[in-house]
Amino acid sequence: MAERFLDFAVGIIKLATKIDKTSVGRHIAGQLTRSATSAGANYQEACGAESKKDFVHKLQVVLKELRESSYWLKLIKKAELISEKQCDSLMDEAVELTRIIAKSVVTAKSRR
């Protein structure tokens, strides 16, 4: 999973560099980059959690960042800041990662 988060972040960084450097483009690219890279960093933190409660909390932060990343990707696509094709695979990966982490949160909570 850590490698998937890393690959997702790299894909987002590459996509963000293709967005026009207008004030809006810089804002959206920055927000997307922050949320997507934060998801991976927080996943790494969850892997080193000090307790089950800490683990669940950190995974919930990962989930929040993934959902935010999905929002920015949808906005980029809808505003046509990048070609649809360039966003689709990253949008798919964001959805898959969100499902995996959401299920992990449910599983971790049920094992308390």
Secondary structure, DSSP 8 states (H G I E B T S, - for coil): -HHHHHHHHHHHHHHHHHS--SHHHHHHHHHHHHHHHHHHHHHHHHHT-SSHHHHHHHHHHHHHHHHHHHHHHHHHHHTTSS-HHHHHHHHHHHHHHHHHHHHHHHHHHHT-
